[in-house]
């Protein structure tokens, strides 16, 4: 079992930046598909960015492409999401997720295919 703990959320003004972290423990020593999702009350959870830890190549939803950067530090066992140029519509609860299966490691990958989830961290952007 993996345990995922997000941090770094907060309240900012539009145009500002935040960096989310997801520290993980447990599991086995191998590579994972890791992703960030976000959810607004009353809406479905949506994938924001994903990365396969073996390659560290990130993939992004169109809504965040060019503004967000996903990265993974294997030594620190931490997943990051650098969010620049934040917009009001980025306001959401952000969750990190992980799964041993590397296939289709994209933000469009169904959330049901991720085995491990963090508890979430709130990001609020004021316009």
N, C-alpha and C positions, 0 to 999 in steps of 0.2 A: 504494500500500500504506500502510495505517495501522499504526503501532506503538503499543501500549497498555502502560502500566506501572502496576501497582497498588502502593499502599503504604498504611500505616496500620493494618495488622493487629496483633494482639498478644493477650496473655492478660489477662483481666479477671475480676472477680467478677460474679456475677449482679446485675442492677440497674444496673450501670455503663454507660458509654457509650464508643463509639469512632466515629471518622470515617475512612472509607476514601476514598482518592483514586485516580483513574485519569487519569494524564497521557497525552495522546496527541499524536502527531506524524505527519507524512506525510499521505497522502491528498490530497483536493482540498478546496477551500474550498466547502463546501456543508453542508447540515444532515443529521444522521444520526439513526437510531434507536440509542440507547445503553441498555445494560441491565447490571444486576448479576445474576449467577448465583451459586449456591453448591453445593458438593458435599461430601458425607460419604463416606468410603471405603465401598465396597460398595453405594452408592445412586446413583441417577441424579442428574445435575445438574438443579437446579431454578431457575426464574426467581424472583427476589426483587422486583425493581423495574425499571421501564423509563421512559424519557423520550425524547420527540422534541425535538431541540435547538432547533427553530424555535419551539416553543410553551413549552418548559420545564415542561410539565404532567406530573407523575409518576403512574404507575400501580403498584399494589402487590399482591403476593400477600397473601391473607387472613392468613397466619401472621405477617406483619410490619406490617400496616396499623395506623397509629396510633403505631407505635414507630420506624419507619425513614422517612427522608426522602431522596429522590433529587433531586439538583440538578446543573445544568450551568453552568459559567462559560465562555462562548465566548471571551472575551478571554484567559483563562488556558489554554484548551484542556484543561480538566480536568473530569472527572465525579466527583461526590462521592456518598457514601452515609453519611448521619448515622444512627447506630444508637444509640438510647436504650433503656433498660429491657431490656438484653440478658438473654437466658435461656440456660440450658444447651443447649437444643435449637438455638440459633443457631450453635453450634460447627460450623465447616466451613471449607473453603477457598473463598474468595470470588474470583470472576472478573468482570472487566468485558468487555463485548463491544460491538461496533459494526457497523452496516451502513448502506449508503447508502439502502436501500429503507425508506421511512417507514411503509408499510402495516402495520396491526395492531401498532403499537409498544406491546406489552403484555408483562408478565412471563410470560404464557402462550405467547408466540410461540416456536416451536420453536428450539432452540439451533442446529440445522442451518441456519437462515436467517440467522445472523450470520456475516459474512465475516471479522471481525477479533476476536482474543482477546488478553487479557493473560495473564501467566504465573501469576497468582493470588497472594493474600495470605491467610495463615492467621489465623483468629479462633478463639480458645479461651475459652470462658466456663465458669468454675467455679461450681458451685452451693453 
